[in-house]
Amino acid sequence: PISQAIETLLHPSVWSCIVWSTCSISMILLNKIILTTFEFQYNMVLLFYQNTICVVMLLVARELGFITFENLELPKVKAWVPLNILFVLMLATGTYSLKMLSVPMVTVFKNSNNVVITLMDFLVYRNMVSRGVAATLGIMLVAAVLAAKNDLEFTPLGYFWTAANCACTAAFSIHA
């Protein structure tokens, strides 16, 4: 049993989840610090820098043999343009919302974005959800509204960017 638990912990998918979660949480906190504490005004420069670092890290990982992926080809680029535009919009609106709202509020709305994704999934693909899932999504939506109602740092522009981020994230998730 212990050797099986250790083997499970060493599985690449477990490490992928741990690394992804660590990167995601640290990027949210780091972006919040950069955008608010240091009052950095150039969101797009920050995103460009972070994405450039990501591409360089992927290329290095490929050269070291840790990962594999295909080379860039024009037909694939054309096919992926809409998804990449949605991704950039998702990142940009996310940084604007993070700049204007607290991290807990952004987190609440990112989590409640599942409601929007499920609704879009129904509208686009006619996928139905069970009553249990619908009830859970309803609870998440009520929680988001109650959290917003008690937000001490309420800014209409911050909520606009958060709503835009939810829409872009949902569109990205449905398109992908």
Solvent accessible surface area in square Angstrom, and as a share of the most:
residue,aa,sasa,rsa
1,P,145,0.91
2,I,135,0.68
3,S,83,0.54
4,Q,129,0.57
5,A,53,0.41
6,I,93,0.47
7,E,126,0.56
8,T,78,0.45
9,L,107,0.53
10,L,117,0.58
11,H,98,0.44
12,P,96,0.60
13,S,60,0.39
14,V,39,0.22
15,W,121,0.42
16,S,68,0.44
17,C,84,0.50
18,I,76,0.39
19,V,83,0.48
20,W,177,0.62
21,S,44,0.28
22,T,82,0.48
23,C,68,0.41
24,S,36,0.23
25,I,105,0.53
26,S,53,0.34
27,M,67,0.30
28,I,47,0.24
29,L,86,0.43
30,L,85,0.42
31,N,13,0.07
32,K,36,0.15
33,I,82,0.42
34,I,37,0.19
35,L,3,0.01
36,T,47,0.28
37,T,95,0.55
38,F,147,0.61
39,E,118,0.53
40,F,66,0.27
41,Q,113,0.50
42,Y,139,0.53
43,N,4,0.02
44,M,94,0.42
45,V,89,0.51
46,L,14,0.07
47,L,11,0.05
48,F,149,0.62
49,Y,135,0.51
50,Q,29,0.13
51,N,53,0.27
52,T,56,0.33
53,I,72,0.37
54,C,65,0.39
55,V,81,0.47
56,V,76,0.43
57,M,128,0.57
58,L,80,0.40
59,L,77,0.38
60,V,76,0.43
61,A,22,0.17
62,R,65,0.24
63,E,138,0.62
64,L,117,0.58
65,G,59,0.57
66,F,154,0.64
67,I,63,0.32
68,T,128,0.74
69,F,85,0.36
70,E,125,0.56
71,N,102,0.52
72,L,157,0.78
73,E,88,0.40
74,L,116,0.57
75,P,101,0.64
76,K,78,0.33
77,V,50,0.29
78,K,131,0.55
79,A,72,0.56
80,W,136,0.48
81,V,63,0.36
82,P,60,0.38
83,L,15,0.08
84,N,77,0.40
85,I,96,0.49
86,L,34,0.17
87,F,69,0.29
88,V,74,0.43
89,L,80,0.40
90,M,31,0.14
91,L,47,0.23
92,A,12,0.09
93,T,8,0.05
94,G,12,0.11
95,T,5,0.03
96,Y,63,0.24
97,S,2,0.01
98,L,8,0.04
99,K,45,0.19
100,M,55,0.24
101,L,0,0.00
102,S,24,0.16
103,V,33,0.19
104,P,89,0.56
105,M,14,0.06
106,V,4,0.02
107,T,58,0.34
108,V,46,0.26
109,F,35,0.14
110,K,83,0.35
111,N,81,0.42
112,S,9,0.06
113,N,5,0.03
114,N,71,0.36
115,V,28,0.16
116,V,52,0.30
117,I,43,0.22
118,T,32,0.18
119,L,102,0.51
120,M,53,0.23
121,D,37,0.19
122,F,70,0.29
123,L,105,0.52
124,V,86,0.49
125,Y,119,0.45
126,R,155,0.57
127,N,73,0.37
128,M,154,0.69
129,V,68,0.39
130,S,68,0.44
131,R,220,0.80
132,G,48,0.47
133,V,69,0.40
134,A,50,0.39
135,A,60,0.46
136,T,73,0.43
137,L,22,0.11
138,G,33,0.32
139,I,123,0.62
140,M,49,0.22
141,L,88,0.44
142,V,89,0.51
143,A,51,0.40
144,A,1,0.01
145,V,90,0.52
146,L,95,0.47
147,A,29,0.23
148,A,23,0.18
149,K,158,0.67
150,N,108,0.55
151,D,21,0.11
152,L,177,0.88
153,E,99,0.44
154,F,114,0.47
155,T,50,0.29
156,P,98,0.62
157,L,95,0.47
158,G,0,0.00
159,Y,35,0.13
160,F,117,0.49
161,W,61,0.21
162,T,6,0.03
163,A,61,0.47
164,A,23,0.17
165,N,7,0.03
166,C,14,0.09
167,A,54,0.42
168,C,20,0.12
169,T,30,0.17
170,A,0,0.00
171,A,27,0.21
172,F,47,0.20
173,S,47,0.30
174,I,24,0.12
175,H,93,0.41
176,A,89,0.69
